[in-house]
Amino acid sequence: MARAMTSDLPMRQPSGAAVARPARISALAAGFRADKRRQTVISIALIGPLVAFIVFAFVLPLATMLFYAINNPEVRNALPKTLVALETWDGHSALPSSAYDALVADIKSDVPPNVLAEAGRRMNYEITGFRSLLAKTVRTVRNAPVQPAEQQLVSIDAQWSDPSYWRVIKRNASPLTAFYLLSAVDLRPGEDGGVTVAPADERLFISTLLRTLTISACVTLICVLLAYPIANAIVSIGGRFSAIMLACVLLPFWTSLLVRTSAWIVILQKEGIVNRALQAVGLTDAPLELIFNRTGLYIAMVHILLPFMVLPLISVMKGISPSYVKASLSLGAGPVTTFLRVYLPLTLPGVGAGCLLTFIISAGYYVTPTLVGGASDQMLSYFIAFYANTTINWGMSAALGVLLLSCILALYAIVGRIVGIDRIMGME
């Protein structure tokens, strides 16, 4: 009976407010999403200039350097017919006569002289004298009457009968080459297509790289030993004296690199302030050799790079609570144990960041080793600048840059593995 009465009652309809509530929620959600999209667009617009700067000032130059390290267009542009004629030659059998005909045809074609000169310079990197050989051949062939190509080339210079010169031409048929990268590690392409070690008198870059890494490591170590107590004193003392100490540390930033380097030449020379002071107090009888050698180089580079070690240490040490050290001492640990097991581990992010900055900047130094160091103290950056500016060999310069960059990335990975990249970046 009750069930029947209930079924006869009209069904209750939802109120207008109940119907409008989901619509309001949807509108609020849509507004929230629109606001979030607007904030995202604003954020992207704000960092847009930074991204553009990184792309144009870092990514593109780096990509260009990597490209030049393997780019090899010179021979393809100058001798296209010769490369086609050499495609079926294995490099060891008798040279086909069509190769001589193709070379003469390339020389007599409308290829600009500067393109042929660039090809000669490129092949001269592999065989000394190839540039002059090609230049002499171009002058003679273009002015000589028509005659059999092989006879003409051999009469110009008997070296054209040597297969090694033709193997160099054939090896440069590809638009990309590993020659520069191999040369950067004192290797050479082999006659059989493999890789061989460069002759002893041409092995230069591995020893220079080791010297660069050694100098950078020594400078970094000296900076750590000097910067750690200085940073600790600046953080601990506080007040005006701390500000004075920090200003003295930052003083090298206020003068140009060339001025700082030149000042050390004046100070450390035989008649400089240091030698005169040592002789005045009777510590030395004759002037010491403090400049144009490794000693002067270390002194100048440590002075210039010390702030890059001090500043990261100060920023980390300021965030360490003194209560940690007090707690360790109150629990019975000695000063040495407290330093090694409590304070030093907490400062490792600053040590890692400072070491990375100091080592990377030191490894790329060019002006200071050139002015202050001796002939045996030149670093890899000197040869990078030499090939880029003096010999205009951008491929070799780029390959040496890739070699140095690879070492820096390996160091970054090692330090990140030991200390932790998140801790160095202050993200942890």
C-alpha positions in Angstrom: 0.0 0.0 0.0 2.8 2.4 1.0 4.8 1.4 -2.1 1.8 2.2 -4.3 1.3 5.6 -2.6 5.0 6.4 -3.1 4.8 5.5 -6.8 1.9 7.9 -7.1 4.0 10.9 -5.8 5.5 13.2 -8.5 9.3 12.9 -9.0 11.3 15.7 -7.4 13.1 17.8 -10.1 16.6 19.3 -9.5 16.6 22.9 -8.5 18.1 25.7 -10.8 21.0 26.1 -8.4 21.9 22.5 -8.7 21.8 22.6 -12.5 23.9 25.8 -12.6 26.6 24.4 -10.2 28.3 22.1 -12.7 28.2 24.9 -15.3 30.0 27.3 -12.9 32.6 24.6 -12.1 33.3 24.1 -15.8 33.5 27.8 -16.4 36.0 28.2 -13.5 38.1 25.3 -14.8 38.1 26.8 -18.3 39.2 30.1 -16.8 41.9 28.5 -14.8 43.2 26.7 -17.8 43.2 29.9 -19.8 45.0 31.7 -17.1 47.6 29.0 -16.8 48.2 29.1 -20.6 48.5 32.9 -20.4 51.1 32.6 -17.6 53.0 29.9 -19.6 53.1 32.2 -22.7 54.3 35.1 -20.6 57.1 32.9 -19.0 58.2 31.7 -22.4 58.2 35.3 -23.7 60.4 36.3 -20.7 63.0 33.6 -21.3 62.9 34.0 -25.0 65.8 36.5 -25.2 67.9 34.2 -23.0 67.1 31.2 -25.2 68.0 33.2 -28.3 71.2 34.4 -26.8 72.2 30.9 -25.8 71.4 29.6 -29.3 73.3 32.3 -31.2 76.2 32.7 -28.7 76.8 29.1 -27.7 74.9 26.4 -29.7 75.5 27.7 -33.2 79.2 28.4 -32.6 79.6 25.0 -31.1 77.8 23.3 -33.9 79.9 25.3 -36.4 83.1 24.2 -34.7 82.0 20.5 -34.8 81.1 20.9 -38.5 84.4 22.4 -39.5 86.2 19.6 -37.7 84.9 17.1 -40.3 84.1 19.3 -43.3 86.1 18.4 -46.4 84.8 20.2 -49.5 88.1 21.5 -51.1 89.1 18.6 -53.3 85.5 17.8 -54.4 85.1 21.4 -55.6 88.4 21.5 -57.5 88.8 18.1 -59.0 85.4 16.5 -59.6 86.3 14.6 -62.8 89.5 13.2 -61.2 87.5 11.8 -58.3 85.1 10.1 -60.7 88.0 8.6 -62.6 89.6 7.3 -59.3 86.4 5.7 -58.0 87.3 2.2 -59.4 91.0 2.4 -58.5 91.9 0.3 -55.5 94.9 2.5 -54.6 97.5 -0.3 -55.2 97.1 -1.4 -58.8 98.4 0.6 -61.8 96.8 4.0 -62.1 94.3 4.2 -65.0 95.2 6.6 -67.8 91.8 8.1 -67.4 92.9 9.6 -64.1 95.6 11.6 -65.8 93.1 12.8 -68.5 90.6 13.8 -65.8 93.1 15.8 -63.9 94.2 17.7 -66.9 90.5 18.3 -67.8 89.9 19.6 -64.3 92.9 21.9 -64.5 91.8 23.3 -67.9 88.2 23.7 -66.8 86.6 26.9 -65.6 87.4 26.1 -62.0 88.6 29.4 -60.3 92.3 29.4 -59.4 91.5 30.0 -55.7 89.5 26.8 -55.6 92.5 24.8 -57.0 94.7 26.6 -54.5 92.5 25.6 -51.6 92.5 22.0 -52.8 96.3 22.1 -53.0 96.5 23.5 -49.5 94.2 20.8 -48.2 96.2 18.0 -49.7 99.4 19.6 -48.5 98.3 18.8 -44.9 98.8 15.1 -45.8 101.8 15.3 -48.1 104.2 18.2 -47.7 104.8 19.8 -51.1 101.5 18.9 -52.7 100.4 22.5 -52.8 103.5 23.7 -54.8 103.2 20.6 -57.0 99.6 21.4 -57.9 100.3 25.1 -58.4 103.2 24.3 -60.8 101.1 21.8 -62.7 98.2 24.3 -63.1 100.5 27.0 -64.5 102.2 24.6 -66.9 99.1 22.8 -68.2 97.0 25.9 -68.8 99.8 27.4 -70.9 101.1 24.3 -72.7 99.9 22.9 -76.0 97.7 19.8 -76.1 99.6 16.5 -75.5 99.0 13.1 -73.9 97.9 13.8 -70.3 100.1 11.2 -68.6 103.2 12.2 -70.5 102.5 15.9 -69.8 102.0 15.5 -66.0 105.1 13.3 -65.5 107.2 15.6 -67.6 106.1 18.5 -65.4 107.0 16.6 -62.2 107.9 12.9 -61.8 106.0 12.9 -58.5 102.8 12.5 -60.5 103.9 8.9 -61.1 103.9 8.2 -57.4 100.6 6.5 -56.4 100.7 8.1 -52.9 99.7 11.5 -54.3 96.8 10.0 -56.1 95.8 8.1 -53.0 95.5 11.4 -51.2 93.2 12.7 -53.9 91.1 9.6 -53.7 90.9 9.8 -49.9 89.4 13.3 -50.1 86.5 12.3 -52.3 84.1 12.2 -49.3 82.6 15.5 -48.2 83.4 14.5 -44.6 86.8 13.5 -43.2 88.3 12.3 -40.0 91.7 13.6 -40.9 91.6 16.7 -38.6 90.2 14.7 -35.6 92.9 12.0 -36.1 95.6 14.6 -36.4 94.4 16.2 -33.2 95.4 13.0 -31.4 98.6 12.5 -33.4 97.2 9.9 -35.7 97.1 9.7 -39.5 95.0 7.9 -42.1 96.9 4.8 -43.3 97.6 3.8 -46.9 95.4 0.7 -46.5 92.4 2.7 -45.2 93.3 2.2 -41.5 94.8 4.5 -39.0 98.5 4.8 -38.1 100.5 6.7 -35.5 102.0 10.0 -36.8 105.8 10.1 -37.2 107.7 11.0 -34.0 108.7 14.5 -35.2 105.0 15.3 -35.9 103.5 14.1 -32.6 102.7 17.4 -30.9 99.1 17.6 -29.7 98.9 14.8 -27.2 101.9 16.1 -25.3 100.4 19.6 -25.5 97.1 18.4 -24.2 98.8 16.6 -21.3 100.7 19.8 -20.5 97.5 21.8 -20.7 95.7 19.4 -18.3 98.7 19.4 -15.9 99.0 23.1 -15.7 95.3 23.5 -15.2 95.2 20.9 -12.5 98.2 22.5 -10.7 96.6 25.9 -10.9 93.3 24.5 -9.6 94.9 22.7 -6.7 96.9 25.8 -5.7 93.7 27.9 -5.9 91.9 25.4 -3.6 94.6 25.5 -1.0 94.7 29.3 -1.0 91.0 30.0 -1.4 89.6 27.6 1.3 91.1 29.4 4.3 90.5 32.8 2.7 86.8 32.0 2.1 86.5 30.6 5.6 88.1 33.7 7.1 85.8 36.0 5.2 82.7 34.1 6.3 83.9 33.7 10.0 85.2 37.2 10.7 82.4 39.3 9.3 82.2 43.0 9.6 84.4 45.6 7.9 87.5 43.5 7.8 85.6 40.8 5.9 84.5 43.3 3.3 88.1 44.5 2.9 89.3 40.9 2.4 86.6 40.3 -0.2 87.5 43.5 -2.0 91.1 42.4 -2.2 90.0 39.0 -3.6 87.8 40.7 -6.2 90.5 43.2 -7.2 91.7 41.2 -10.3 88.2 41.6 -11.7 88.6 45.4 -11.8 91.4 45.4 -14.3 91.8 43.8 -17.7 93.5 40.5 -18.2 96.2 42.0 -20.3 97.0 44.6 -17.7 97.2 42.0 -14.9 99.5 39.8 -17.0 101.7 42.7 -17.9 101.9 43.7 -14.3 103.3 40.3 -13.3 106.0 40.6 -16.0 107.1 43.9 -14.4 107.0 42.4 -10.9 108.7 39.1 -11.6 111.4 40.1 -14.0 115.1 40.0 -13.0 115.1 43.7 -12.0 111.6 43.5 -10.7 110.2 44.1 -7.2 110.3 40.5 -6.0 114.0 39.9 -7.0 115.1 43.2 -5.5 113.3 42.5 -2.2 114.8 39.0 -2.0 118.3 40.4 -2.6 117.8 43.2 -0.2 117.0 40.9 2.7 119.9 38.6 1.7 117.8 35.5 0.7 119.4 35.4 -2.8 122.7 36.5 -4.3 121.5 36.7 -7.8 118.1 37.4 -9.5 115.9 34.3 -9.8 114.3 33.2 -13.0 110.6 33.9 -12.1 109.2 34.9 -15.4 108.9 33.3 -18.9 108.8 29.9 -17.3 106.4 27.6 -15.5 106.9 29.3 -12.1 105.8 32.7 -13.4 102.9 31.1 -15.3 101.6 29.5 -12.1 101.9 32.7 -10.1 100.1 34.8 -12.7 97.3 32.3 -13.4 96.6 31.6 -9.7 96.3 35.4 -9.1 93.9 35.8 -11.9 91.8 32.7 -11.2 91.7 32.8 -7.4 88.3 34.8 -7.3 86.6 32.0 -9.3 87.5 29.6 -6.4 86.8 31.9 -3.5 83.3 33.1 -4.5 81.7 29.6 -4.8 83.2 28.6 -1.5 81.9 31.8 0.2 78.4 31.2 -1.0 78.4 27.6 0.3 80.1 28.4 3.6 77.6 31.1 4.4 74.8 28.5 4.3 76.5 26.1 6.8 75.1 26.6 10.3 77.8 26.9 13.0 75.8 24.6 15.2 77.0 21.6 13.2 80.6 22.2 14.2 79.6 23.1 17.8 77.6 19.9 18.0 80.5 17.8 16.7 82.9 19.4 19.2 80.5 18.9 22.1 80.2 15.2 21.3 83.9 14.8 21.8 85.3 15.0 18.2 88.5 16.9 17.8 89.0 19.9 15.5 90.6 17.8 12.8 87.9 15.1 12.9 85.2 17.8 12.9 86.7 19.5 9.9 87.2 16.3 7.9 83.9 14.6 8.8 81.5 17.5 9.2 82.7 20.8 7.7 84.6 19.6 4.7 81.8 17.4 3.3 79.3 20.3 3.6 81.6 22.5 1.6 82.2 20.0 -1.2 79.6 21.6 -3.5 81.5 24.9 -3.3 84.8 23.1 -3.9 83.4 21.2 -6.9 81.9 24.3 -8.4 85.1 26.3 -7.8 87.3 23.5 -9.3 85.1 23.3 -12.4 85.2 27.1 -13.0 89.0 27.4 -12.3 90.0 24.3 -14.4 87.8 25.2 -17.4 88.9 28.8 -17.5 92.5 27.8 -17.0 92.4 25.1 -19.7 91.3 27.7 -22.2 93.8 30.4 -21.4 95.8 31.8 -24.3 97.1 35.3 -23.5 98.7 34.6 -20.1 100.8 31.5 -21.2 101.9 33.4 -24.3 103.1 36.4 -22.4 104.3 34.9 -19.1 105.2 31.3 -19.9 108.2 30.0 -21.8 108.3 28.1 -25.1 107.6 24.8 -23.4 104.6 26.2 -21.5 102.3 26.9 -24.4 98.9 25.3 -23.9 96.4 23.8 -26.4 94.6 27.1 -26.8 97.7 28.6 -28.3 97.6 26.1 -31.2 93.8 26.6 -31.6 94.4 30.3 -32.1 97.5 29.7 -34.3 95.6 27.5 -36.8 92.5 29.7 -36.8 94.3 33.1 -37.2 97.8 32.4 -38.7 97.6 29.4 -41.0 93.8 29.8 -41.5 93.4 26.0 -41.1 89.9 26.1 -39.5 89.5 22.3 -39.7 92.6 21.7 -37.5 91.6 24.5 -35.1 88.1 23.1 -34.8 89.4 19.6 -34.2 91.7 20.8 -31.4 88.7 22.6 -29.9 86.7 19.4 -30.0 89.6 17.6 -28.2 89.7 20.2 -25.5 85.9 20.3 -25.1 85.9 16.5 -24.8 88.3 16.7 -21.9 86.3 19.4 -20.2 83.1 17.3 -20.5 84.9 14.3 -19.1 86.0 16.4 -16.1 82.5 17.6 -15.7 81.2 14.1 -15.6 83.9 13.0 -13.1 83.2 15.9 -10.7 79.5 15.4 -11.1 79.9 11.7 -10.2 82.0 12.5 -7.1 80.2 15.5 -5.7 76.9 15.4 -7.5 75.7 17.9 -10.2 72.6 18.8 -8.2 74.7 19.7 -5.2 77.1 21.8 -7.3 74.1 23.6 -8.9 72.5 24.2 -5.5 69.5 22.2 -6.4 69.8 19.8 -3.5 
